[in-house]
């Protein structure tokens, strides 16, 4: 699986875009980092699995962002999660 934070894969040509995909970290306190070790690797592995399920060759436009912050019933407790997004694409067999 090729992965790129921009819209290209070096040395390859994108044939077509399959669609936008995303994965996320677990919910955690809004003022802290996710609790699980290696949360980025876990979310990226999940994103790759989703891309493979739809027969993508690559993920482009990889980006991390904060998903919505939500308040819970406990006073002054707010939760967030980190969302990793990208576009699943099919690559041409020929080089760019």
Backbone bond lengths (Angstrom), bond angles and torsions (degrees), N, CA, C in turn:
res aa  C-N    CA-C-N  psi(-1)  N-CA   C-N-CA  omega(-1)  CA-C   N-CA-C  phi
1 X - - - 1.451 - - 1.522 108.32 -
2 X 1.329 115.85 122.51 1.463 121.26 174.71 1.526 108.07 -85.00
3 X 1.340 116.28 142.23 1.463 120.70 179.61 1.521 108.74 -135.99
4 X 1.335 116.33 134.92 1.458 121.00 -179.04 1.529 110.14 -143.52
5 X 1.332 115.87 141.08 1.465 118.91 176.64 1.525 111.36 -82.72
6 X 1.342 117.37 -13.71 1.464 118.41 174.23 1.533 108.83 -102.60
7 X 1.304 117.03 -167.97 1.465 121.01 -173.21 1.523 113.35 -94.75
8 X 1.332 117.62 14.32 1.459 120.83 -178.52 1.525 110.37 -132.76
9 X 1.319 114.62 161.45 1.461 122.58 172.29 1.527 105.30 -119.90
10 X 1.307 116.79 117.40 1.464 121.35 -176.04 1.530 110.35 -56.13
11 X 1.336 114.50 127.05 1.453 120.93 177.69 1.514 115.12 79.53
12 X 1.312 117.65 1.75 1.472 121.52 -179.75 1.524 109.34 -127.99
13 X 1.317 116.34 157.41 1.465 122.21 178.11 1.522 108.76 -114.56
14 X 1.327 115.68 132.19 1.469 120.21 177.33 1.518 108.51 -77.79
15 X 1.315 116.06 123.33 1.454 122.08 179.62 1.527 110.46 -80.06
16 X 1.351 115.82 -49.32 1.463 120.38 175.70 1.526 110.30 -162.83
17 X 1.330 114.84 159.48 1.457 122.11 177.65 1.518 108.82 -91.59
18 X 1.317 116.28 130.53 1.464 120.99 177.13 1.529 109.89 -83.28
19 X 1.315 116.41 -45.80 1.461 119.65 178.20 1.518 112.35 162.49
20 X 1.311 114.98 172.02 1.462 121.88 179.77 1.535 109.16 -80.18
21 X 1.323 116.04 138.06 1.461 121.44 177.50 1.527 108.88 -130.17
22 X 1.345 116.18 157.50 1.459 119.19 177.42 1.516 111.05 -150.93
23 X 1.321 114.37 161.05 1.459 124.01 174.97 1.524 105.60 -147.22
24 X 1.337 117.15 167.61 1.462 118.01 -177.07 1.515 112.52 -147.58
25 X 1.326 114.04 163.22 1.459 120.93 171.91 1.522 107.50 -77.95
26 X 1.305 116.40 176.16 1.461 119.68 173.78 1.534 108.72 -75.06
27 X 1.330 116.07 162.96 1.464 120.37 175.53 1.525 108.18 -69.02
28 X 1.335 116.13 142.41 1.463 121.30 179.26 1.529 108.68 -151.97
29 X 1.333 116.03 169.17 1.466 120.45 -178.66 1.523 109.82 -55.84
30 X 1.328 115.99 137.16 1.461 122.01 -174.61 1.526 112.99 -61.72
31 X 1.314 117.91 -24.01 1.465 120.30 -177.43 1.527 112.91 -101.19
32 X 1.330 117.81 21.03 1.460 120.38 -179.79 1.529 110.65 -142.86
33 X 1.323 115.07 171.60 1.464 121.84 176.30 1.527 109.11 -82.03
34 X 1.337 117.89 160.08 1.466 120.04 176.37 1.529 111.32 -55.00
35 X 1.326 116.23 144.25 1.458 121.58 -175.91 1.519 113.51 -74.36
36 X 1.320 118.02 -34.36 1.460 118.51 -175.83 1.527 110.69 -72.35
37 X 1.325 115.68 139.19 1.458 121.17 175.54 1.519 108.45 -68.33
38 X 1.308 115.83 142.14 1.459 119.47 176.68 1.516 113.97 67.22
39 X 1.325 118.58 31.24 1.470 120.97 -176.29 1.519 111.68 -59.47
40 X 1.345 118.13 -35.09 1.467 119.69 179.62 1.523 110.64 -64.91
41 X 1.319 116.79 -43.77 1.467 120.62 179.10 1.524 110.95 -64.80
42 X 1.329 116.80 -39.12 1.463 120.89 179.01 1.528 110.52 -63.66
43 X 1.340 116.52 -46.98 1.470 120.55 -179.87 1.524 111.00 -65.84
44 X 1.344 117.34 -40.02 1.462 120.22 179.03 1.525 111.21 -65.56
45 X 1.323 116.79 -40.25 1.478 120.51 177.56 1.530 110.12 -61.20
46 X 1.329 117.15 -40.65 1.462 121.31 177.70 1.530 110.67 -65.50
47 X 1.335 116.74 -40.35 1.459 120.73 178.71 1.533 110.64 -63.99
48 X 1.326 117.04 -42.57 1.464 121.20 178.16 1.526 110.49 -62.67
49 X 1.328 116.93 -42.21 1.468 120.67 178.17 1.525 110.54 -58.72
50 X 1.341 116.48 -43.73 1.470 120.35 179.23 1.526 111.00 -63.60
51 X 1.327 117.19 -39.39 1.466 120.41 178.86 1.528 110.66 -66.00
52 X 1.323 116.89 -41.21 1.464 120.53 179.09 1.519 111.77 -65.32
53 X 1.329 117.24 -34.14 1.469 121.06 179.24 1.527 112.30 -63.28
54 X 1.328 116.87 -26.66 1.465 119.94 179.55 1.528 111.14 -106.12
55 X 1.338 115.98 18.70 1.457 123.56 173.52 1.531 113.48 63.26
56 X 1.323 117.16 35.39 1.466 121.26 176.43 1.524 109.40 -79.98
57 X 1.331 115.77 151.54 1.463 121.68 175.48 1.527 111.45 -96.58
58 X 1.340 116.18 -22.31 1.457 120.10 -175.16 1.526 110.55 -155.79
59 X 1.331 113.83 164.25 1.461 121.87 172.65 1.520 106.15 -123.82
60 X 1.332 117.01 123.73 1.466 121.43 178.46 1.519 109.33 -118.06
61 X 1.336 114.91 163.06 1.457 119.81 179.37 1.519 112.40 67.87
62 X 1.329 117.20 30.55 1.467 121.85 -178.58 1.524 109.67 -59.80
63 X 1.333 116.40 130.96 1.463 120.79 -176.46 1.520 110.11 -148.94
64 X 1.315 116.01 145.17 1.467 123.05 175.30 1.512 107.83 -111.19
65 X 1.319 116.76 135.40 1.464 121.07 177.93 1.522 109.25 -148.90
66 X 1.323 115.47 161.72 1.456 120.11 176.64 1.516 108.39 -83.41
67 X 1.328 115.75 124.35 1.455 120.49 175.07 1.523 107.27 -73.34
68 X 1.280 118.56 174.98 1.454 122.32 -176.38 1.532 112.25 -53.53
69 X 1.315 115.07 143.43 1.457 121.58 175.56 1.522 107.16 -94.06
70 X 1.335 115.99 129.23 1.458 120.32 -177.18 1.522 110.15 -120.10
71 X 1.308 115.80 147.39 1.463 121.16 174.75 1.516 108.20 -94.44
72 X 1.325 115.86 144.33 1.457 120.48 176.51 1.513 108.84 -109.16
73 X 1.327 116.71 176.64 1.460 120.68 -174.49 1.522 113.88 -63.87
74 X 1.335 117.78 -27.18 1.456 120.79 178.45 1.527 108.64 -71.08
75 X 1.332 118.46 130.51 1.470 121.20 -178.13 1.531 111.75 -56.79
76 X 1.316 116.04 139.28 1.461 124.60 175.93 1.528 114.88 63.11
77 X 1.315 118.50 18.62 1.462 120.92 176.86 1.524 108.50 -107.84
78 X 1.326 114.73 122.10 1.457 120.95 178.82 1.518 108.38 -125.99
79 X 1.311 116.06 141.96 1.462 121.44 -177.17 1.526 110.59 -119.02
80 X 1.332 114.84 151.88 1.470 120.34 174.72 1.524 107.96 -144.01
81 X 1.307 115.53 168.94 1.450 121.33 171.15 1.521 107.66 -143.03
82 X 1.313 115.46 156.11 1.457 120.97 179.18 1.523 107.71 -95.54
83 X 1.317 115.53 129.18 1.453 122.41 -178.37 1.529 108.63 -105.89
84 X 1.319 116.61 131.31 1.461 122.07 174.63 1.524 106.56 -109.96
85 X 1.325 116.02 127.09 1.462 120.38 -176.51 1.528 110.06 -127.27
86 X 1.305 115.36 161.39 1.449 121.80 175.58 1.516 109.46 -173.64
87 X 1.324 114.99 174.56 1.459 120.75 176.73 1.521 108.42 -109.26
88 X 1.332 116.35 126.77 1.441 121.71 175.25 1.527 107.77 -80.32
89 X 1.345 116.03 130.95 1.462 119.93 -176.79 1.518 111.35 -133.01
90 X 1.297 114.83 158.69 1.463 123.47 173.80 1.519 106.46 -104.91
91 X 1.332 117.61 133.81 1.451 122.38 -178.50 1.524 110.82 -101.55
92 X 1.330 114.67 150.65 1.459 121.22 174.52 1.530 108.31 -73.98
93 X 1.302 117.17 151.20 1.469 121.21 176.31 1.528 110.43 -71.62
94 X 1.311 117.20 -20.26 1.456 122.34 -178.80 1.523 110.63 -91.05
95 X 1.300 117.88 146.96 1.466 122.78 176.94 1.518 110.09 -68.21
96 X 1.311 115.39 158.17 1.465 121.05 -179.29 1.512 111.60 -68.08
